[in-house]
């Protein structure tokens, strides 16, 4: 079934209206369960580094091929049953890859706790969203982590899925989410995953190379629309984005920091280890809830621009 412009529009609108209801069936959660199960079969902590790398590569191939095949079969089967059933499945799959509303909803829970002056709850809720240790963060540290995760997820949760929906329809976007999910689960450099997760991490870097840079440019455009500092977004992105160890995360984070005139990065604790992340942006404005709210407005406008761009790109590929 051809992925039509109205399919993409319906999926995008559903995401804005509904977000990610936790009790609804969700392909990305199914992928996460598949990754966790197959990891128990492929991971061998006693294997040599070379064998762990090989196991991680085969693990990645099996999951990607399995998810791609399953998605193609589902779309084909329901389209064969009835065109309307095929339309519903295609829209549902596309909708499940987008995260504009859920990114706002989940991050707002942290902001609400800070608004109520409940720092302990804010730390706990932030820990659901980030991998760093949040137990000792002050209010500024919580807001910094919140803006960092929202800005980084503009690429992973909004721009990249729309990019792959434009290029490959729901199959392309689901495969992207599969690659991204594997990276979030095994793509670490700690003792367990240093070798086993190497290919998952590199594959995710490759999949996000264009979307991350596109995200930075769209954030800059959104900042101009909102009368934020779009020149600062461009300047800081050019200056600071490549400071990050990740080849991609720096672009949306640096652009957001420049647009908001805040400074991100600095000291954090990950898995018990102290990490000094590079500083992004300049501390012109304080990290407050006002900065977070400005980040959310920036997120929605960036999301809309990415959607319009995806529509235009999809029209060219049809």
C-alpha positions as CSV (number, residue, x, y, z in Angstrom):
1,X,0.0,0.0,0.0
2,X,1.3,3.5,-0.9
3,X,1.9,5.8,2.0
4,X,-0.2,8.8,1.0
5,X,0.0,12.4,2.2
6,X,-3.3,12.1,4.1
7,X,-1.9,9.0,5.9
8,X,1.0,11.2,7.1
9,X,-1.3,14.0,8.1
10,X,-3.6,11.7,10.0
11,X,-0.7,10.1,11.9
12,X,0.8,13.5,12.8
13,X,-2.6,14.9,14.0
14,X,-3.2,11.8,16.1
15,X,0.2,12.2,17.8
16,X,-0.7,15.8,18.7
17,X,-4.1,14.8,20.0
18,X,-3.4,11.6,21.7
19,X,0.3,11.3,22.4
20,X,1.3,7.8,23.6
21,X,-1.5,6.3,25.8
22,X,0.3,3.7,28.0
23,X,-2.3,1.0,27.6
24,X,-2.7,1.1,23.9
25,X,-0.8,-1.5,21.8
26,X,2.5,0.1,20.6
27,X,5.0,-1.3,18.1
28,X,7.9,0.4,19.7
29,X,7.2,-1.2,23.1
30,X,6.9,-4.5,21.3
31,X,10.3,-3.9,19.8
32,X,11.7,-3.1,23.2
33,X,10.5,-6.5,24.5
34,X,11.9,-8.3,21.5
35,X,15.3,-6.6,22.1
36,X,15.3,-7.6,25.8
37,X,14.4,-11.2,25.0
38,X,16.9,-11.7,22.1
39,X,19.6,-10.1,24.2
40,X,19.4,-13.0,26.6
41,X,20.0,-15.4,23.7
42,X,22.8,-13.5,22.0
43,X,24.8,-12.0,24.8
44,X,27.5,-14.0,26.4
45,X,29.5,-12.2,29.1
46,X,32.2,-14.9,29.0
47,X,32.9,-14.5,25.3
48,X,35.9,-12.7,24.0
49,X,35.5,-9.1,22.8
50,X,35.6,-10.2,19.2
51,X,32.9,-12.8,19.7
52,X,30.8,-10.2,21.7
53,X,31.1,-7.8,18.8
54,X,30.1,-10.5,16.3
55,X,27.2,-11.5,18.5
56,X,26.0,-7.9,18.8
57,X,26.1,-7.6,15.0
58,X,24.1,-10.8,14.4
59,X,21.7,-9.7,17.1
60,X,21.2,-6.3,15.4
61,X,20.6,-8.0,11.9
62,X,18.1,-10.5,13.3
63,X,16.0,-7.8,15.0
64,X,16.1,-5.4,12.0
65,X,15.2,-8.1,9.5
66,X,12.5,-9.5,11.8
67,X,10.9,-6.1,12.5
68,X,11.0,-5.1,8.8
69,X,9.5,-8.4,7.7
70,X,6.8,-8.2,10.4
71,X,5.8,-4.7,9.4
72,X,5.6,-5.6,5.7
73,X,3.5,-8.6,6.5
74,X,1.1,-6.7,8.7
75,X,0.6,-3.9,6.1
76,X,0.2,-6.4,3.3
77,X,-2.1,-8.7,5.2
78,X,-4.5,-5.9,6.4
79,X,-4.4,-4.2,3.0
80,X,-5.4,-7.6,1.4
81,X,-8.3,-8.0,3.9
82,X,-9.7,-4.5,3.0
83,X,-8.2,-1.2,1.8
84,X,-9.7,0.6,4.8
85,X,-8.0,-1.9,7.2
86,X,-4.7,-1.3,5.4
87,X,-5.2,2.5,5.8
88,X,-5.8,2.1,9.6
89,X,-2.7,-0.1,10.1
90,X,-0.5,2.3,8.0
91,X,-1.7,5.3,10.0
92,X,-1.4,3.5,13.3
93,X,2.2,2.4,12.5
94,X,3.2,5.9,11.4
95,X,1.5,7.5,14.4
96,X,3.3,5.2,16.8
97,X,6.7,6.4,15.6
98,X,6.0,10.1,16.5
99,X,6.5,11.7,19.9
100,X,5.7,15.4,19.9
101,X,2.8,15.2,22.4
102,X,4.4,12.5,24.6
103,X,7.7,14.5,24.8
104,X,5.7,17.5,26.1
105,X,3.5,15.4,28.4
106,X,6.4,13.4,30.1
107,X,8.7,16.4,30.5
108,X,5.8,18.5,31.9
109,X,5.5,16.1,34.8
110,X,9.0,17.1,36.0
111,X,8.1,20.8,35.5
112,X,4.9,20.4,37.5
113,X,6.8,18.9,40.4
114,X,9.2,21.9,40.4
115,X,6.3,24.3,40.2
116,X,5.0,22.6,43.4
117,X,8.5,23.0,44.9
118,X,8.8,19.3,45.2
119,X,12.5,18.7,44.2
120,X,12.5,15.1,45.3
121,X,9.6,14.2,43.0
122,X,11.1,16.3,40.2
123,X,14.4,14.3,40.5
124,X,12.5,11.0,40.4
125,X,10.4,12.0,37.4
126,X,13.5,13.2,35.5
127,X,15.1,9.8,36.2
128,X,12.4,8.2,34.0
129,X,13.5,10.3,31.1
130,X,17.3,10.3,31.3
131,X,20.1,7.9,32.1
132,X,22.1,10.2,34.4
133,X,21.9,10.0,38.2
134,X,19.4,12.6,39.2
135,X,19.4,12.0,43.0
136,X,21.6,14.9,43.9
137,X,20.6,17.5,41.3
138,X,19.4,20.9,42.4
139,X,16.6,22.7,40.6
140,X,18.9,24.2,38.0
141,X,20.4,20.8,37.4
142,X,16.9,19.3,36.9
143,X,15.9,22.0,34.4
144,X,19.2,21.6,32.6
145,X,18.6,17.8,32.2
146,X,15.0,18.5,31.2
147,X,15.9,20.9,28.4
148,X,18.8,18.7,27.2
149,X,16.5,15.6,26.9
150,X,13.7,17.5,25.2
151,X,16.1,19.1,22.7
152,X,17.9,15.9,21.9
153,X,14.6,14.1,21.5
154,X,13.4,16.6,19.0
155,X,15.7,14.7,16.6
156,X,15.1,11.1,17.8
157,X,11.3,11.4,18.5
158,X,10.1,13.9,15.9
159,X,12.4,14.9,13.1
160,X,14.0,11.6,12.4
161,X,10.7,9.6,12.3
162,X,9.2,12.2,10.0
163,X,12.3,12.0,7.8
164,X,12.0,8.3,7.5
165,X,8.3,8.4,7.0
166,X,8.9,10.8,4.1
167,X,11.5,8.5,2.6
168,X,10.2,5.0,3.4
169,X,6.7,5.3,4.8
170,X,5.8,3.5,8.0
171,X,8.2,0.6,7.3
172,X,11.1,3.0,7.1
173,X,10.0,4.8,10.2
174,X,9.5,1.6,12.2
175,X,12.9,0.3,11.2
176,X,14.4,3.6,12.3
177,X,12.6,3.3,15.7
178,X,14.0,-0.3,15.9
179,X,17.5,1.0,15.3
180,X,17.0,3.8,17.8
181,X,15.5,1.4,20.4
182,X,18.4,-1.0,20.2
183,X,20.9,1.9,20.7
184,X,18.9,3.1,23.8
185,X,19.0,-0.4,25.3
186,X,22.4,-1.8,24.4
187,X,24.4,1.0,22.8
188,X,26.4,1.9,25.8
189,X,30.2,1.9,26.5
190,X,29.9,0.4,30.0
191,X,31.3,-3.0,30.9
192,X,28.3,-5.0,29.7
193,X,27.7,-3.4,26.4
194,X,31.1,-2.0,25.4
195,X,31.6,-4.7,22.7
196,X,28.1,-6.3,22.4
197,X,26.4,-2.9,21.7
198,X,29.1,-1.4,19.5
199,X,27.2,-2.0,16.2
200,X,23.9,-0.9,17.6
201,X,25.5,2.4,18.6
202,X,27.2,3.0,15.3
203,X,24.1,2.1,13.3
204,X,22.1,4.6,15.3
205,X,24.8,7.3,14.7
206,X,24.5,6.7,11.0
207,X,20.7,6.7,11.0
208,X,20.6,10.0,12.9
209,X,23.3,11.9,11.0
210,X,21.1,13.8,8.7
211,X,18.0,14.2,11.0
212,X,20.2,15.6,13.8
213,X,21.6,18.3,11.6
214,X,18.2,19.0,10.1
215,X,16.8,19.3,13.6
216,X,19.3,22.0,14.4
217,X,18.3,24.0,11.3
218,X,14.6,23.5,12.0
219,X,15.1,24.7,15.6
220,X,16.8,27.8,14.3
221,X,13.8,28.4,11.9
222,X,11.4,27.9,14.8
223,X,13.3,30.3,17.0
224,X,13.0,32.9,14.3
225,X,9.2,32.3,14.1
226,X,8.9,32.7,17.9
227,X,11.1,35.8,18.0
228,X,13.7,33.9,20.0
229,X,17.5,34.2,19.3
230,X,17.7,32.4,15.9
231,X,21.1,33.9,15.2
232,X,22.3,32.6,18.6
233,X,21.0,29.2,17.6
234,X,23.0,29.2,14.4
235,X,26.2,30.6,16.1
236,X,26.1,28.2,19.0
237,X,25.3,25.2,16.8
238,X,28.3,26.0,14.6
239,X,30.6,26.6,17.5
240,X,29.6,23.9,20.0
241,X,27.7,21.0,18.4
242,X,30.9,19.1,17.5
243,X,32.2,19.3,21.1
244,X,29.9,16.5,22.0
245,X,31.3,12.9,22.0
246,X,28.1,11.9,20.2
247,X,28.3,12.9,16.5
248,X,24.6,13.9,16.5
249,X,23.3,14.9,19.9
250,X,25.1,18.2,19.9
251,X,23.2,19.7,17.0
252,X,19.7,20.0,18.4
253,X,21.0,20.7,22.0
254,X,23.4,23.4,20.9
255,X,20.7,25.0,18.6
256,X,18.3,25.0,21.5
257,X,20.8,26.4,23.9
258,X,21.6,29.3,21.5
259,X,17.9,30.0,20.8
260,X,17.1,30.1,24.6
261,X,20.4,31.9,25.5
262,X,21.1,29.3,28.1
263,X,24.1,27.0,28.8
264,X,23.7,23.3,28.7
265,X,26.2,20.5,29.5
266,X,28.6,20.3,32.4
267,X,29.0,17.8,35.2
268,X,26.8,14.7,35.4
269,X,26.9,11.2,36.8
270,X,26.2,8.2,34.6
271,X,26.0,4.6,36.0
272,X,28.1,5.7,39.0
273,X,30.8,7.5,36.9
274,X,31.4,11.2,36.9
275,X,31.2,12.7,33.4
276,X,32.2,16.2,32.4
277,X,30.1,17.0,29.3
278,X,31.2,19.9,27.1
279,X,29.4,23.2,27.6
280,X,26.9,24.2,25.0
281,X,25.8,27.8,24.7
282,X,26.4,30.8,26.9
283,X,24.8,31.5,30.3
284,X,23.0,34.7,29.3
285,X,19.7,33.6,30.7
286,X,19.1,31.5,33.9
287,X,17.9,27.9,33.6
288,X,14.4,28.3,35.0
289,X,10.9,27.0,34.3
290,X,10.5,29.9,31.9
291,X,13.3,28.5,29.9
292,X,11.6,25.1,29.9
293,X,8.3,26.6,28.7
294,X,10.2,28.4,25.9
295,X,11.8,25.0,25.0
296,X,8.3,23.4,24.7
297,X,7.1,26.2,22.4
298,X,10.2,25.7,20.3
299,X,9.5,22.0,20.2
300,X,6.0,22.4,18.8
301,X,7.0,24.8,16.1
302,X,10.0,22.7,15.2
303,X,7.7,19.7,15.0
304,X,5.3,21.6,12.7
305,X,8.1,22.7,10.4
306,X,9.4,19.1,10.2
307,X,5.9,17.9,9.3
308,X,5.6,20.4,6.5
309,X,9.0,19.4,5.2
310,X,8.0,15.7,5.4
311,X,4.8,16.4,3.4
312,X,6.8,18.2,0.7
313,X,9.4,15.4,0.6
314,X,6.8,12.7,0.5
315,X,5.0,14.4,-2.4
316,X,8.2,14.2,-4.4
317,X,8.7,10.5,-3.7
318,X,5.1,9.5,-4.5
